[in-house]
């Protein structure tokens, strides 16, 4: 495994300036020590920029870091709600462009639970698949425990279905 990839895994979940002891801990660690909203905003901007500029295996590592920053945003309680939503939306839009298998793998490494099985679109056009993929990403990222599929009350419906 490349050094850059291992460093990316360590950065994924560790707050700024606090390296994880090993890559497995980095992947499963859920930012127990919160960083300030300003530091988190800077870290998210940096992760977005790095993901956009990275190529090859470095791009995968940058996406893992980006998903880790998403995990930190979802867990954060100190940042203003509007700022959090804007940053989460930026990351979700970036990750939405990935194919489903890669997106699931990256989100799992960042500590997000796998999406509930069932209710998936079977067949259809590209737009329908993209809409369902977006709905699945939202269910995975935004308060996963609150969706009907995971025992909560929330639901999301793809328009036109």
N, CA and C of each residue as an Amber inpcrd file, in Angstrom:
protein
   483
   0.8540000  -1.1670000   0.0000000   0.0000000   0.0000000   0.0000000
   0.9020000   1.2310000   0.0000000   0.6100000   2.2020000  -0.8280000
   1.4770000   3.3670000  -0.9550000   1.4580000   4.2150000   0.3120000
   2.5380000   4.9370000   0.5350000   2.6490000   5.8120000   1.6930000
   1.5930000   6.9010000   1.6380000   1.3430000   7.4410000   0.4330000
   0.3410000   8.4940000   0.2880000  -1.0350000   7.9780000   0.6850000
  -1.3620000   6.7540000   0.2640000  -2.6520000   6.1830000   0.6050000
  -2.7740000   6.0030000   2.1170000  -1.7150000   5.5090000   2.7620000
  -1.7320000   5.3320000   4.2140000  -1.8860000   6.6780000   4.9110000
  -1.2080000   7.6990000   4.4020000  -1.3440000   9.0320000   4.9880000
  -2.7600000   9.5470000   4.8150000  -3.3500000   9.2760000   3.6640000
  -4.7250000   9.7120000   3.4230000  -5.6750000   9.0310000   4.3930000
  -5.4490000   7.7480000   4.6390000  -6.2980000   7.0470000   5.5990000
  -6.1530000   7.6530000   6.9900000  -4.9400000   8.0060000   7.3550000
  -4.7170000   8.6140000   8.6610000  -5.4020000   9.9690000   8.7590000
  -5.3890000  10.7410000   7.6780000  -6.0220000  12.0490000   7.6790000
  -7.5370000  11.9560000   7.6440000  -8.0560000  10.8610000   7.1360000
  -9.4990000  10.7270000   6.9570000 -10.2560000  11.0190000   8.2310000
  -9.8720000  10.3990000   9.3140000 -10.6620000  10.5220000  10.5190000
  -9.9740000  11.3070000  11.6190000  -8.6820000  11.4670000  11.5430000
  -7.9890000  12.1740000  12.6050000  -8.1790000  13.6710000  12.4480000
  -8.4660000  14.3700000  13.5500000  -8.5620000  15.8140000  13.4680000
  -7.2300000  16.4100000  13.0350000  -7.2540000  17.6430000  12.5590000
  -6.0290000  18.2900000  12.1060000  -4.9830000  18.2490000  13.2060000
  -3.7730000  17.8830000  12.8370000  -2.6700000  17.8840000  13.7680000
  -2.6420000  16.7030000  14.7170000  -3.5220000  15.7270000  14.5490000
  -3.5690000  14.5720000  15.4440000  -3.6020000  13.2920000  14.6240000
  -2.4210000  12.7180000  14.2990000  -2.3890000  11.5260000  13.4560000
  -2.9340000  10.3000000  14.1740000  -3.5260000   9.4160000  13.4010000
  -4.0180000   8.1560000  13.9580000  -2.8460000   7.2000000  14.1060000
  -2.9700000   6.2500000  15.0290000  -1.8840000   5.3140000  15.3000000
  -1.6480000   4.3650000  14.1370000  -2.6900000   3.9220000  13.4510000
  -2.5320000   3.0430000  12.3040000  -3.7040000   3.2600000  11.3550000
  -3.5970000   2.7080000  10.1600000  -4.6190000   2.9620000   9.1500000
  -5.9780000   2.4000000   9.5450000  -6.0050000   1.2450000  10.2200000
  -7.2870000   0.6650000  10.6340000  -7.9750000   1.5730000  11.6450000
  -7.1860000   2.1030000  12.5900000  -7.7480000   3.0200000  13.5670000
  -8.2460000   4.2820000  12.8720000  -7.5040000   4.7580000  11.8810000
  -7.9000000   5.9640000  11.1630000  -9.2250000   5.7680000  10.4560000
  -9.4170000   4.6040000   9.8770000 -10.6420000   4.3330000   9.1350000
 -11.8370000   4.2530000  10.0680000 -11.6700000   3.6340000  11.2400000
 -12.8040000   3.4320000  12.1210000 -13.0010000   4.5670000  13.1130000
 -11.9950000   5.3880000  13.3260000 -12.0810000   6.5110000  14.2560000
 -13.0590000   7.5380000  13.7130000 -13.9600000   8.0470000  14.5540000
 -14.9820000   8.9710000  14.0800000 -14.7910000  10.3560000  14.6730000
 -13.5760000  10.8670000  14.5860000 -13.2740000  12.2320000  15.0150000
 -13.7400000  12.4860000  16.4480000 -13.2170000  11.6710000  17.3770000
 -13.6080000  11.8030000  18.7740000 -13.2550000  13.1900000  19.3200000
 -12.1630000  13.7660000  18.8530000 -11.7700000  15.0940000  19.2820000
 -12.2120000  16.0720000  18.1990000 -13.1840000  16.9000000  18.5400000
 -13.7320000  17.8370000  17.5530000 -12.7320000  18.9640000  17.2830000
 -12.6980000  19.3950000  16.0520000 -11.8820000  20.5460000  15.6920000
 -12.8170000  21.7360000  15.5550000 -12.2590000  22.9210000  15.5840000
 -13.0970000  24.1210000  15.5270000 -13.7970000  24.2100000  14.1710000
 -14.9230000  24.9080000  14.1300000 -15.6210000  25.0770000  12.8520000
 -14.7430000  25.7160000  11.7720000 -13.9030000  26.6550000  12.1580000
 -13.0180000  27.3010000  11.1730000 -12.0150000  26.2980000  10.6230000
 -11.4110000  25.4910000  11.4970000 -10.4610000  24.4740000  11.0430000
 -11.1440000  23.4340000  10.1580000 -12.3550000  23.0440000  10.5320000
 -13.0910000  22.0540000   9.7480000 -13.4370000  22.6150000   8.3730000
 -13.8650000  23.8610000   8.3090000 -14.1820000  24.5000000   7.0300000
 -12.9400000  24.5220000   6.1320000 -11.7970000  24.8780000   6.7090000
 -10.5400000  24.8900000   5.9390000 -10.1590000  23.4860000   5.4790000
 -10.3350000  22.5080000   6.3630000  -9.9930000  21.1230000   6.0250000
 -10.8810000  20.6070000   4.8920000 -12.1640000  20.9620000   4.9210000
 -13.0860000  20.5440000   3.8580000 -12.6980000  21.2010000   2.5400000
 -12.4110000  22.4920000   2.5640000 -11.9970000  23.1890000   1.3390000
 -10.7350000  22.5790000   0.7600000  -9.7850000  22.2680000   1.6280000
  -8.5400000  21.6520000   1.1870000  -8.8010000  20.2650000   0.5990000
  -9.6570000  19.4820000   1.2480000  -9.9750000  18.1360000   0.7540000
 -10.6770000  18.2030000  -0.6060000 -11.5820000  19.1460000  -0.7840000
 -12.2580000  19.3150000  -2.0780000 -11.2550000  19.6780000  -3.1680000
 -10.3530000  20.5970000  -2.8510000  -9.3410000  21.0280000  -3.8160000
  -8.3960000  19.8700000  -4.1650000  -7.9440000  19.1430000  -3.1450000
  -7.0260000  18.0250000  -3.3800000  -7.6750000  16.9350000  -4.2160000
  -8.9500000  16.6530000  -3.9670000  -9.6490000  15.6280000  -4.7410000
  -9.7830000  16.0550000  -6.1970000 -10.0350000  17.3290000  -6.4220000
 -10.1910000  17.8230000  -7.7940000  -8.8820000  17.7590000  -8.5760000
  -7.7700000  17.9460000  -7.8830000  -6.4680000  17.9950000  -8.5590000
  -5.7590000  16.6420000  -8.6370000  -6.1600000  15.6960000  -7.8170000
  -5.4670000  14.3970000  -7.7420000  -5.7700000  13.5280000  -8.9650000
  -4.8480000  12.6240000  -9.2540000  -5.0020000  11.6820000 -10.3730000
  -4.5970000  10.2850000  -9.9180000  -5.1380000   9.2730000 -10.5780000
  -4.7570000   7.8840000 -10.3120000  -5.0640000   7.4510000  -8.8950000
  -4.1280000   6.7050000  -8.2780000  -4.3350000   6.2060000  -6.9170000
  -4.4060000   7.3510000  -5.9170000  -3.7500000   8.4660000  -6.2300000
  -3.8340000   9.6250000  -5.3510000  -5.2640000  10.1550000  -5.2890000
  -6.0070000  10.0040000  -6.3710000  -7.3880000  10.4800000  -6.4050000
  -8.2630000   9.6500000  -5.4650000  -8.0570000   8.3470000  -5.4690000
  -8.8200000   7.4940000  -4.5490000  -8.5280000   7.9030000  -3.1010000
  -7.2600000   8.0870000  -2.7770000  -6.8800000   8.4910000  -1.4240000
  -7.4980000   9.8410000  -1.0680000  -7.5230000  10.7630000  -2.0090000
  -8.1260000  12.0770000  -1.7730000  -9.6270000  11.9470000  -1.5360000
 -10.2640000  11.0060000  -2.2120000 -11.7070000  10.7880000  -2.0130000
 -11.9860000  10.1930000  -0.6380000 -11.0930000   9.3420000  -0.1570000
 -11.2400000   8.7830000   1.1820000 -11.1230000   9.9020000   2.2170000
 -10.1720000  10.7950000   2.0170000 -10.0170000  11.9440000   2.9130000
 -11.2810000  12.8010000   2.8730000 -11.8050000  13.0360000   1.6810000
 -13.0150000  13.8340000   1.5130000 -14.1970000  13.1990000   2.2630000
 -14.3440000  11.9020000   2.1610000 -15.4180000  11.2050000   2.8800000
 -15.2120000  11.3080000   4.3920000 -13.9690000  11.2930000   4.8190000
 -13.6790000  11.4710000   6.2400000 -14.0940000  12.8480000   6.7300000
 -13.8550000  13.8450000   5.9000000 -14.2880000  15.2070000   6.2540000
 -15.8150000  15.2840000   6.2850000 -16.4740000  14.5510000   5.4040000
 -17.9320000  14.4800000   5.4260000 -18.3950000  13.8840000   6.7560000
 -17.7230000  12.8210000   7.1990000 -18.0560000  12.2050000   8.4860000
 -17.9290000  13.2300000   9.6030000 -16.8490000  14.0190000   9.5900000
 -16.6530000  15.0350000  10.6150000 -17.7680000  16.0800000  10.5730000
 -18.1720000  16.4900000   9.3730000 -19.2530000  17.4670000   9.2500000
 -20.5660000  16.9110000   9.7990000 -20.8620000  15.6660000   9.4680000
 -22.1050000  15.0540000   9.9320000 -22.1090000  14.9760000  11.4560000
 -20.9710000  14.6850000  12.0640000 -20.8720000  14.5490000  13.5120000
 -20.7400000  15.8860000  14.2330000 -20.3610000  16.9440000  13.5300000
 -20.1050000  18.2450000  14.1520000 -21.3900000  18.8680000  14.6890000
 -21.2790000  19.4680000  15.8730000 -22.4310000  20.1470000  16.4650000
 -22.1590000  21.6300000  16.7000000 -20.9460000  22.0840000  16.4010000
 -20.6000000  23.4710000  16.7190000 -20.7050000  24.4170000  15.5270000
 -20.6010000  23.9010000  14.3230000 -20.6570000  24.7560000  13.1400000
 -22.1010000  25.2030000  12.8980000 -22.2650000  26.4030000  12.3870000
 -23.5980000  26.9050000  12.0620000 -24.2700000  25.9530000  11.0760000
 -25.5540000  25.7100000  11.2840000 -26.2970000  24.7330000  10.4890000
 -26.2140000  25.0170000   8.9860000 -26.3790000  26.2680000   8.5930000
 -26.3280000  26.6250000   7.1720000 -24.9670000  26.3370000   6.5600000
 -23.8990000  26.6640000   7.2780000 -22.5460000  26.3970000   6.7950000
 -22.3150000  24.9000000   6.6550000 -22.7530000  24.1510000   7.6640000
 -22.6130000  22.6880000   7.6120000 -23.3320000  22.1170000   6.4080000
 -24.5600000  22.5570000   6.1830000 -25.3470000  22.0390000   5.0570000
 -24.6710000  22.3480000   3.7250000 -24.1540000  23.5610000   3.5740000
 -23.4860000  23.9170000   2.3130000 -22.2630000  23.0370000   2.0730000
 -21.4600000  22.8250000   3.1050000 -20.2680000  21.9920000   2.9440000
 -20.6400000  20.5360000   2.6930000 -21.6350000  20.0350000   3.4070000
 -22.0840000  18.6580000   3.1780000 -22.5860000  18.5000000   1.7560000
 -23.3470000  19.4800000   1.2760000 -23.8690000  19.4260000  -0.0900000
 -22.7430000  19.3910000  -1.1120000 -21.7050000  20.1920000  -0.9030000
 -20.5630000  20.1860000  -1.8300000 -19.9230000  18.8020000  -1.8950000
 -19.7100000  18.1960000  -0.7440000 -19.0680000  16.8860000  -0.7220000
 -19.9900000  15.8240000  -1.3210000 -21.2590000  15.8480000  -0.9470000
 -22.2040000  14.8620000  -1.4750000 -22.2800000  14.9670000  -2.9930000
 -22.3270000  16.1780000  -3.5190000 -22.3550000  16.3520000  -4.9730000
 -21.1030000  15.7950000  -5.6270000 -19.9590000  15.9530000  -4.9840000
 -18.7100000  15.4230000  -5.5260000 -18.7290000  13.9020000  -5.5050000
 -19.1560000  13.3140000  -4.3850000 -19.1740000  11.8570000  -4.2590000
 -20.2690000  11.2210000  -5.1100000 -21.3130000  11.9590000  -5.3790000
 -22.4170000  11.4450000  -6.2000000 -21.9470000  11.0820000  -7.6040000
 -20.8940000  11.7150000  -8.0700000 -20.3800000  11.4790000  -9.4230000
 -19.6450000  10.1450000  -9.5510000 -19.3350000   9.5140000  -8.4300000
 -18.6040000   8.2460000  -8.4570000 -19.5430000   7.1010000  -8.7820000
 -18.9780000   6.0060000  -9.2880000 -19.8300000   4.8390000  -9.4930000
 -20.1890000   4.2660000  -8.1230000 -21.2810000   3.5400000  -8.0660000
 -21.8620000   3.0830000  -6.8060000 -20.8940000   2.2600000  -5.9650000
 -20.1850000   1.3440000  -6.5690000 -19.2720000   0.4740000  -5.8190000
 -18.1570000   1.2840000  -5.1490000 -17.5730000   2.2150000  -5.8950000
 -16.4950000   3.0260000  -5.3220000 -17.0360000   3.9260000  -4.2150000
 -18.2050000   4.5210000  -4.4310000 -18.8140000   5.3970000  -3.4330000
 -19.0820000   4.6300000  -2.1430000 -19.6520000   3.4230000  -2.2520000
 -19.9280000   2.6180000  -1.0540000 -18.6420000   2.2860000  -0.3020000
 -17.6110000   1.9090000  -1.0330000 -16.3280000   1.5440000  -0.4240000
 -15.7260000   2.7340000   0.3130000 -15.7420000   3.8970000  -0.3250000
 -15.1660000   5.1010000   0.2700000 -15.9580000   5.5210000   1.5050000
 -17.2820000   5.5180000   1.4150000 -18.1040000   5.9070000   2.5600000
 -17.9510000   4.9280000   3.7160000 -17.8110000   3.6410000   3.4120000
 -17.6070000   2.6500000   4.4660000 -16.2880000   2.9080000   5.1890000
 -15.2510000   3.2760000   4.4460000 -13.9640000   3.5730000   5.0740000
 -14.0440000   4.7970000   5.9660000 -14.9780000   5.6870000   5.6910000
 -15.1350000   6.8910000   6.4980000 -16.0640000   6.6630000   7.6870000
 -16.5700000   5.4390000   7.8460000 -17.3810000   5.1290000   9.0110000
 -18.8790000   5.2340000   8.8130000 -19.3390000   5.4030000   7.5760000
 -20.7780000   5.4460000   7.3290000 -21.3050000   4.0240000   7.2310000
 -22.5000000   3.7680000   7.7860000 -23.0630000   2.4170000   7.6930000
 -23.4730000   2.1110000   6.2580000 -23.4580000   0.8420000   5.8930000
 -23.9130000   0.5040000   4.5390000 -25.3940000   0.8090000   4.4100000
 -25.8400000   1.1790000   3.2020000 -27.2570000   1.4800000   3.0190000
 -28.1070000   0.2310000   3.2140000 -29.3370000   0.4600000   3.6370000
 -30.2660000  -0.6550000   3.8170000 -30.5610000  -1.2820000   2.4670000
 -30.7220000  -2.5980000   2.4480000 -31.0470000  -3.2910000   1.2070000
 -32.5410000  -3.2040000   0.9600000 -32.9030000  -3.2440000  -0.3180000
 -34.3210000  -3.1910000  -0.6800000 -34.6960000  -1.8090000  -1.1270000
 -35.7530000  -1.7030000  -1.8950000 -36.2250000  -0.4130000  -2.3590000
 -35.3610000   0.1940000  -3.4360000 -34.4590000  -0.5670000  -4.0020000
 -33.5800000  -0.0330000  -5.0340000 -34.2470000  -0.1210000  -6.3960000
 -33.9220000   0.8260000  -7.2400000 -34.4700000   0.8190000  -8.5930000
 -33.8620000  -0.3400000  -9.3590000 -34.6750000  -1.0810000 -10.0470000
 -34.1660000  -2.1980000 -10.8400000 -34.3860000  -1.9110000 -12.2990000
 -33.3440000  -1.5210000 -12.9830000 -33.4680000  -1.1960000 -14.3990000
 -33.8290000   0.2590000 -14.5770000 -34.2320000   0.6080000 -15.7950000
 -34.5930000   1.9850000 -16.0680000 -33.4690000   2.7230000 -16.7370000
 -33.7190000   3.9900000 -17.0170000 -32.7390000   4.8080000 -17.7170000
 -31.6620000   5.3340000 -16.8010000 -30.7030000   6.0210000 -17.3980000
 -29.5830000   6.5790000 -16.6570000 -30.0210000   7.6160000 -15.6420000
 -30.9850000   8.4620000 -16.0000000 -31.4530000   9.4980000 -15.0820000
 -32.1260000   8.8800000 -13.8650000 -32.9140000   7.8330000 -14.0780000
 -33.5900000   7.1660000 -12.9600000 -32.5680000   6.5370000 -12.0250000
 -31.5310000   5.9240000 -12.5880000 -30.4850000   5.3090000 -11.7640000
 -29.7300000   6.3840000 -10.9910000 -29.4450000   7.5160000 -11.6370000
 -28.7440000   8.6020000 -10.9640000 -29.5800000   9.1710000  -9.8320000
 -30.8850000   9.3330000 -10.0600000 -31.7720000   9.8590000  -9.0310000
 -31.8360000   8.9060000  -7.8480000 -31.9370000   7.6250000  -8.1200000
 -31.9830000   6.6390000  -7.0380000 -30.6390000   6.5920000  -6.3080000
 -29.5430000   6.7220000  -7.0460000 -28.2190000   6.7350000  -6.4170000
 -28.0810000   7.9430000  -5.4950000 -28.6150000   9.0830000  -5.9230000
 -28.5700000  10.2820000  -5.0830000 -29.4090000  10.0720000  -3.8210000
 -30.6040000   9.5050000  -3.9850000 -31.4550000   9.2420000  -2.8240000
 -30.7480000   8.2950000  -1.8530000 -30.0750000   7.2780000  -2.3900000
 -29.3480000   6.3320000  -1.5490000 -28.2050000   7.0280000  -0.8130000
 -27.4900000   7.8990000  -1.5070000 -26.3990000   8.6310000  -0.8770000
 -26.9310000   9.5140000   0.2450000 -28.0520000  10.1640000   0.0200000
 -28.6580000  11.0010000   1.0600000 -29.0330000  10.1460000   2.2610000
 -29.6500000   8.9860000   2.0300000 -30.0150000   8.1050000   3.1340000
 -28.7900000   7.6120000   3.8900000 -27.6840000   7.4590000   3.2010000
 -26.4550000   6.9850000   3.8240000 -25.7680000   8.0780000   4.6310000
 -25.8130000   9.3160000   4.1390000 -25.0400000  10.3980000   4.7270000
 -25.8280000  11.2130000   5.7520000 -27.0560000  11.5280000   5.4670000
 -27.8330000  12.4200000   6.3190000 -28.5820000  11.6020000   7.3710000
 -28.1100000  11.6400000   8.5900000 -28.7210000  10.9450000   9.7300000
 -29.2380000   9.5640000   9.3410000 -28.3430000   8.6190000   9.0220000
 -28.7480000   7.3050000   8.5230000 -29.7770000   6.5920000   9.3950000
 -29.6840000   6.7830000  10.7000000 -30.6030000   6.0810000  11.6000000
 -32.0260000   6.6190000  11.5400000 -32.2310000   7.7750000  10.9010000
 -33.5530000   8.3980000  10.8920000 -34.4330000   7.9560000   9.7220000
 -33.9110000   7.1630000   8.7880000 -34.6820000   6.7630000   7.6160000
 -35.4730000   5.4960000   7.8900000 -36.6180000   5.3660000   7.2550000
 -37.5100000   4.2130000   7.4270000 -36.7470000   2.9070000   7.2490000
 -35.8490000   2.8510000   6.2710000 -35.0900000   1.6360000   5.9920000
 -34.2550000   1.1830000   7.1720000 -33.9350000   2.1330000   8.0710000
 -33.0990000   1.8200000   9.2260000 -33.8650000   1.9600000  10.5330000
 -35.2030000   1.9200000  10.4640000 -36.0190000   1.9480000  11.6680000
 -36.4910000   3.3230000  12.1110000 -36.1870000   4.3780000  11.3430000
 -36.6270000   5.7280000  11.6940000 -37.9350000   6.0990000  11.0290000
 -38.2440000   7.3910000  11.0500000 -39.4910000   7.8670000  10.4580000
 -39.3110000   8.5600000   9.1150000 -38.0940000   8.8940000   8.7370000
 -37.8350000   9.6550000   7.5230000 -37.9580000   8.8250000   6.2610000
 -38.3610000   9.4800000   5.1960000 -38.4290000   8.7910000   3.9030000
 -38.0470000   9.7600000   2.7920000 -37.6460000   9.2140000   1.6870000
 -37.2890000  10.0100000   0.5200000 -37.8230000   9.2650000  -0.7040000
 -38.4140000  10.0220000  -1.6030000 -39.0050000   9.4360000  -2.7980000
 -38.4070000  10.1270000  -4.0110000 -38.0130000   9.3480000  -4.9890000
 -37.4910000   9.9020000  -6.2280000 -38.6820000  10.4060000  -7.0310000
 -38.6400000  11.6720000  -7.4240000 -39.7360000  12.2970000  -8.1590000
 -40.0030000  11.5570000  -9.4550000 -41.2710000  11.3200000  -9.7490000
 -41.6400000  10.6690000 -10.9920000 -41.7300000   9.1630000 -10.9080000
 -41.5110000   8.5980000  -9.7550000 -41.5860000   7.1340000  -9.5850000
 -42.8700000   6.7350000  -8.9310000
